Each structure stands twice: as structure tokens, then as C-alpha cells.
Amino acid sequence: MKLSCLQENLSKGLSIVGRAVATRSTLPITQNVLISAEKSRIKLAATNLEIAITYWIGAKVTEQGEITVPARLFTDFINSLPNDKIEMSLSAKTKTIEMKCARFAGRINGMAADEFPPIPAVGDGPTTTIEPDDLRSAIAKVVFAAATEETRPVLTGVYCEFHGDTLTMAAADGFRLAVHKAPLAGKVKERSEIIIPARTLNELQRLLTDEKEPIKITINSNKSQVMFRLKEAEVVSQLIQGSFPNYKQLIPQNCTTSAEMSLAEFIKATKTASIFAREGSAIVRLQLTPGQKNALGQVVLSARAEEVGDDTGEVDAVVTGEEAKIAFNSKYLAEALAVLHTERVLLEVTSPSSPGVLKPVGDENYIHVVMPMFVQW
């Protein structure tokens, strides 16, 4: 193997595939990164056996070949080099890769590429495409609601339903539920349901930042793996097996009180209340009061910490129905509001012991359900 490439491009590629390098593993080679010199580019790949990320960068290749090297050592060395051309060569006998850049040189002992776990080829199942902005937005609106505890593995993933020209994503952790519908660029022939690990979607979201071309999504025939194909990268992930809860049953169909208000003002009042809530039990109380005659109603947010103090904030709102009270975990409320990109938000309440519902006004594709906290009023 003999090639040359720019330090900047190699550093970027390593930072991307490095997210899939195993930190702790009984298989030491998964702590390596695979380097393959192809015709006019370098293929970088890493896997922790749950997710695999492959990334291609342009290079001048004079001799093809491949090797695996310790990911952390190789990345740290490349990142320390100046922004200049890097020349790399591989000694097939010693499995040593030599690097030269400006006035720096280094050698790293590697392991044979055929010992590296094969990256699964996913291409025999349902396939569709989606615009990167639509996928990035969908992930952002639901992935934070997935569970982090492993007690119920299916809840650590995001339920994805491909049906017609729509992708429905849902995530829940037992305390909240986020559901979003995104348009597909390519209509699917058959309905498919899978559960993608939230960790995979978090990594994918980072890759979508600068993506302009449609993303190709392929599920293998036995629904054990999914592949996302980007312009310069490929992400393959194991899928979570099991049945996701029937989330539709968790969404209240009716409410006794609704409040439509400015999202910016609601977020500001929530942040202020959270300052006191974090010192206590993370509880924010909301009181919805209809306006008299033609006057606007109010949503009053309050929080208190017994040994510290308390606060109260008011937000003007169009309140429909009867007066209502409900309390939420301040973190859950703040995270739900943070992903709404609209001017106004609708809060629907049934009773202090029933879930509250948040909806962006003017967007029927997203809904967020938050379980209430039981408090003494």
C-alpha cells in the first residue's frame, strides 16, 4: 500500500469512523480502524459489532492495500500533524505503516485486515430514500425520548415504520413519548417496522449536518440490520429485536383544557422555573386559567425548593376549557419544547394525573406526551 492524502481530510474521516470504535471489547481488533487504499480514495472503517461506520476520502493511490491500526493512537498522531500532505506506505511483511508529513514521520504496527470483522452488506431488503434535512429533523424530535436504561431493550431504540411515502418515528422511556412523521423521497413497496438503537441515530445525525443528497435506507430481508448510505459515508447498524409498545394507546384522544401560547415565552418561563426545580424534586407546576370575557388566559409556571426558595412566571395564552393544574419534570418539559421549531405551541391537559400533550401549532406531524408528576397543591 502506498498513497498520499491531505491531513485535513484524513483527520475528518477518522473523527467520523472513530465514533464506532469499540472502547471496551473482548475482541481487541475492534479497537482498530481499517484503512483500505482503493483506486483513487481511501476507505476508513470501524465497528463495535453493533454499529459500523465506513467513510471514503480522496487520495492519490500508487499501490493498493489494506491494514488495521490502533484507532486512538493513529487518530491522535494524524491530528497532531500540520495541515499538509501525508504520505503513507505499508510494509506487507512487518504489517507496519509509515507516515510522513512535512518534517514529521511516524511508524505504527498494525494487524492484518482479514482479521477485522467484516462490515455487513445490507442490500437484499426494502429500500427507500429520504431528504437529509427531513431525516435529521425527525431524529432530533424523537431520539432524546428513548430510554437510556437497559432494563427494557426495545425502549432504548426508536420505532420506525416505513409505510407508503411516510416514515413514522416514535420513542418512549416510560415517562414521555415523542412521535414524528416525515416524508419519504421514495415510496416503499411494502410496510416495514423496525427498532433502530438510539445510539445509532445519534451518530447518524452528526453525519447529516453537511449532507445535501438524499439518504438511501436499506433494511435486510430478515430485519436484523439497517444501512444508511450517504454521499461519502455508510452506516450499518444491528436492529433491536422485540415488540415496541403500542404507542398510539398512550396518546390522549381528548382533553378538558388546552392552552395555545408563544413557544419562546413558554421556554423562557420553563427555564426560569427549572432553576428552582433542580434544587428540589425537579418539579414544575403549571396552572392553566381561562381569560374573562375577551381577555387572554394565563399559564402560570412555578417551582419551589424547600430550603432555597421559589419562583412564579406567567405566560399569556388562549386557554380553552376549564381551569386546570398539572406538574411535569422540568427536564422532560424543557427537552420537549427545545425541539419544536414553531412560533406557538399547544398544551393539552385532562387532569393532574393524566398525561399532558404538547403540539407545535401549524405542524400536525409531531406530538409529544409527558407523564405528570404527583404533587401537593
C-alpha positions in Angstrom: 0.0 0.0 0.0 1.3 3.4 -1.0 -0.7 6.6 -1.1 -0.8 10.3 -0.3 -3.7 12.4 1.0 -4.4 15.7 2.8 -4.1 15.7 6.6 -7.3 17.7 6.9 -9.3 15.1 5.0 -7.8 12.1 6.8 -8.4 13.8 10.2 -12.1 14.4 9.3 -12.6 10.8 8.2 -11.0 9.4 11.4 -13.2 11.6 13.6 -16.3 10.2 11.8 -15.5 6.5 11.9 -13.9 6.8 15.3 -17.4 7.1 16.8 -17.9 3.4 16.0 -14.6 2.2 17.5 -15.1 -0.2 20.5 -14.0 1.3 23.8 -14.2 -1.9 25.7 -14.3 -5.2 23.9 -13.3 -8.8 24.3 -12.2 -8.6 20.6 -9.2 -6.3 20.6 -9.2 -5.7 16.9 -12.5 -3.8 17.2 -10.4 -1.0 18.8 -8.6 -0.7 15.4 -9.6 1.3 12.3 -9.4 -0.4 8.9 -7.5 1.5 6.2 -8.0 0.4 2.6 -6.3 2.1 -0.3 -8.6 1.8 -3.4 -8.3 3.3 -6.9 -8.4 7.0 -6.1 -9.6 7.0 -2.5 -9.1 5.7 1.0 -11.7 3.7 2.8 -11.8 4.0 6.6 -14.0 1.7 8.6 -14.6 1.0 12.3 -17.1 -1.2 14.1 -18.0 -2.1 17.7 -20.1 -5.1 16.3 -23.4 -3.1 16.9 -22.7 -0.2 14.5 -20.2 0.1 11.7 -19.3 3.3 10.0 -17.4 3.5 6.7 -16.1 6.7 5.2 -14.3 7.5 2.0 -11.8 10.3 1.3 -10.0 11.3 -1.9 -6.3 10.2 -2.2 -3.6 9.6 -4.7 -3.1 5.8 -4.6 0.0 4.4 -6.3 -0.3 0.9 -4.7 -3.4 -0.6 -3.3 -3.6 -2.5 0.0 -5.2 -2.6 3.5 -4.3 -2.7 7.1 -5.8 -2.1 10.5 -4.1 0.1 13.1 -5.0 1.1 16.7 -7.7 3.8 16.2 -6.8 6.1 19.1 -3.0 6.1 18.5 -3.4 6.6 14.8 -6.0 9.4 15.2 -4.1 11.3 17.8 -0.9 11.2 15.6 -2.7 12.3 12.5 -4.5 15.1 14.4 -1.1 16.3 15.7 0.4 16.8 12.2 0.3 20.0 10.3 -2.3 20.7 7.6 -0.2 19.3 4.7 0.1 16.3 2.5 0.6 12.9 4.3 2.5 10.1 2.6 1.7 6.6 3.8 3.3 3.3 2.9 2.8 -0.2 4.3 5.3 -3.0 4.7 3.5 -6.2 3.9 5.9 -8.3 5.8 6.1 -6.4 9.1 2.5 -5.0 9.0 4.0 -1.6 9.8 2.5 1.6 8.3 4.9 4.5 7.8 3.7 8.1 7.6 5.5 11.3 6.6 4.1 14.8 6.7 6.2 18.0 6.4 9.0 17.5 8.9 7.3 14.7 10.9 7.4 11.0 10.5 6.0 8.0 12.3 5.5 4.3 12.2 2.7 2.2 13.7 2.4 -1.5 13.9 -0.8 -2.9 12.6 -2.8 -6.1 12.2 -3.8 -7.9 9.1 -7.0 -6.6 7.5 -8.5 -10.1 7.2 -8.7 -10.3 11.0 -11.0 -7.3 11.0 -14.8 -8.1 11.5 -16.5 -8.0 8.1 -18.8 -5.0 7.6 -22.2 -6.4 6.8 -23.5 -5.9 3.3 -27.2 -4.8 3.5 -28.8 -4.9 0.1 -31.4 -7.6 -0.1 -34.5 -6.0 1.6 -36.8 -3.0 1.4 -35.1 0.2 0.2 -36.2 3.9 0.2 -34.7 7.4 0.2 -35.2 10.4 2.4 -34.0 14.0 2.2 -31.2 14.6 4.8 -33.0 17.6 6.4 -36.2 15.6 6.9 -34.2 12.7 8.5 -32.1 15.0 10.6 -35.3 16.8 11.9 -37.1 13.5 12.6 -34.2 12.1 14.6 -33.8 15.3 16.6 -37.5 15.4 17.6 -37.7 11.8 18.9 -34.3 10.3 19.8 -33.9 12.2 23.2 -37.1 10.5 24.5 -35.6 7.0 24.1 -34.7 5.2 27.3 -31.0 5.0 28.5 -31.6 2.2 30.9 -31.2 -1.3 29.5 -34.0 -2.9 31.6 -36.3 -2.8 28.6 -34.1 -3.0 25.5 -36.8 -2.1 23.0 -37.2 1.3 24.7 -33.5 2.1 24.1 -34.3 2.2 20.4 -36.5 4.3 18.1 -39.5 2.6 16.5 -39.5 3.3 12.7 -42.4 2.5 10.4 -42.0 2.8 6.7 -45.4 3.0 5.0 -46.2 4.4 1.6 -44.4 7.8 1.4 -44.2 8.3 5.2 -41.6 7.5 7.9 -43.1 7.4 11.4 -40.6 7.5 14.2 -41.6 7.0 17.9 -39.5 6.9 21.1 -40.6 6.4 24.7 -38.9 5.8 28.0 -41.9 5.2 30.2 -42.2 8.9 31.2 -42.6 10.5 27.9 -43.4 9.7 24.2 -42.3 11.5 21.1 -43.9 10.8 17.7 -42.9 12.4 14.4 -44.0 11.7 10.8 -41.5 12.6 8.0 -42.0 12.4 4.2 -40.0 9.8 2.2 -38.5 10.8 -1.1 -39.1 7.2 -2.4 -42.3 5.4 -1.8 -41.9 1.9 -0.2 -43.5 -1.1 -1.8 -44.3 -2.8 1.5 -44.8 -1.6 5.0 -41.9 -2.3 7.3 -41.4 -1.9 11.1 -38.0 -1.9 12.8 -36.4 -0.6 16.0 -33.1 1.3 15.5 -30.8 1.8 18.5 -30.9 5.4 19.7 -27.1 5.4 19.7 -27.1 4.7 16.0 -29.4 7.5 15.2 -27.4 9.9 17.3 -24.3 9.1 15.3 -26.2 9.3 12.1 -27.5 12.7 13.0 -23.9 14.1 13.3 -23.1 12.9 9.8 -26.2 14.5 8.3 -25.1 18.1 9.1 -23.5 18.9 5.8 -25.3 16.3 3.7 -27.1 17.6 0.6 -28.1 14.5 -1.4 -30.9 12.1 -0.5 -30.1 9.3 2.0 -30.6 5.7 0.9 -32.1 3.5 3.6 -31.9 -0.3 3.2 -33.2 -3.0 5.6 -32.0 -6.6 5.2 -34.6 -9.3 4.4 -34.7 -10.7 7.9 -34.9 -7.2 9.6 -31.8 -7.7 11.7 -29.7 -4.8 10.1 -30.3 -1.4 8.5 -28.0 0.6 6.3 -27.9 4.4 5.7 -25.9 5.3 2.6 -24.7 8.9 2.4 -22.5 10.6 -0.2 -19.2 9.8 1.4 -20.2 7.5 4.3 -22.1 4.4 5.1 -23.7 3.4 8.5 -24.7 -0.1 9.2 -26.4 -1.0 12.4 -27.9 -4.0 14.2 -31.6 -3.7 14.9 -33.2 -4.3 18.3 -35.4 -7.3 18.2 -38.7 -7.3 20.1 -42.1 -5.6 20.0 -42.3 -1.9 20.6 -45.3 -0.8 22.8 -48.5 0.3 21.1 -47.7 4.0 21.4 -51.0 5.1 19.9 -52.8 3.9 23.0 -50.6 6.3 25.1 -51.8 9.4 23.2 -54.8 11.0 24.8 -57.6 11.4 22.3 -59.5 14.2 24.2 -58.7 16.9 26.7 -60.6 19.2 29.0 -58.3 22.2 28.8 -55.9 23.5 26.1 -53.6 26.5 26.1 -52.1 28.0 23.0 -49.2 30.3 23.7 -45.9 31.7 22.4 -43.2 29.0 22.3 -40.4 31.5 23.1 -42.2 32.8 26.2 -43.1 29.3 27.4 -39.5 28.2 27.0 -38.3 31.2 28.9 -40.7 30.6 31.8 -39.7 26.9 31.9 -36.0 27.7 32.1 -36.6 30.2 34.9 -38.7 27.7 36.9 -36.1 24.9 36.2 -33.5 26.9 38.2 -35.5 26.4 41.4 -36.8 22.9 40.3 -33.3 21.5 40.1 -32.7 22.4 43.7 -35.7 20.4 44.8 -37.5 17.5 43.1 -37.2 18.7 39.5 -41.0 19.6 39.6 -42.5 22.5 37.6 -46.2 23.2 38.4 -48.5 24.6 35.7 -51.8 26.3 36.3 -54.0 27.0 33.2 -56.6 29.7 33.7 -59.1 30.8 31.0 -59.4 34.6 30.4 -62.5 36.5 31.4 -64.8 37.6 28.5 -62.4 38.6 25.7 -59.2 38.7 27.7 -56.4 36.3 27.3 -55.9 33.5 29.7 -52.7 32.6 31.5 -50.4 29.7 32.1 -48.6 30.1 35.4 -45.4 28.1 35.9 -44.0 27.8 39.4 -41.3 25.8 41.2 -40.0 25.7 44.7 -37.2 24.2 46.7 -38.0 23.9 50.4 -34.6 25.2 51.7 -33.8 27.6 48.9 -36.9 29.5 47.6 -39.4 29.6 44.9 -40.4 31.4 41.7 -43.5 32.1 39.6 -43.7 33.0 35.9 -46.8 34.0 33.8 -47.3 33.4 30.1 -50.3 34.8 28.2 -52.3 32.1 26.4 -55.5 31.3 24.7 -57.0 28.9 27.2 -60.0 26.9 26.2 -62.0 24.8 28.6 -61.9 24.8 32.4 -59.2 25.8 34.8 -56.6 23.0 35.2 -53.4 22.1 37.1 -50.6 19.7 36.2 -47.0 19.2 37.1 -44.1 18.0 35.0 -40.5 17.0 35.4 -38.6 20.2 34.4 -36.1 18.3 32.3 -38.7 16.5 30.3 -40.7 19.7 29.7 -37.6 21.7 28.6 -36.3 19.0 26.3 -39.7 18.6 24.6 -40.0 22.4 24.0 -36.5 22.6 22.7 -37.2 20.6 19.5 -40.3 22.5 18.5 -39.5 24.9 15.6 -42.6 27.0 15.5 -43.8 30.3 16.9 -46.7 28.9 19.0 -47.2 25.7 21.0 -50.4 24.0 22.2 -50.6 22.3 25.6 -53.5 19.9 26.2 -54.4 18.8 29.7 -57.1 16.4 31.0 -56.4 16.1 34.8 -53.4 16.4 37.2 -53.0 12.6 37.0 -53.3 12.3 33.2 -50.6 12.8 30.6 -50.1 16.2 29.1 -49.7 16.7 25.4 -47.5 19.2 23.6 -48.1 20.1 19.9 -46.4 22.6 17.6 -49.2 24.9 16.2 -49.3 24.5 12.4 -47.5 21.2 12.4 -49.6 18.1 12.6 -46.7 15.7 12.1 -45.4 15.9 15.7 -46.8 15.2 19.1 -45.1 14.8 22.5 -46.8 13.2 25.5 -45.4 13.8 29.0 -46.5 11.9 32.1 -47.4 14.1 35.0 -45.7 14.2 38.5 -47.9 13.9 41.5 -47.7 16.9 43.9 -49.5 18.5 46.7 -51.1 21.7 45.5 
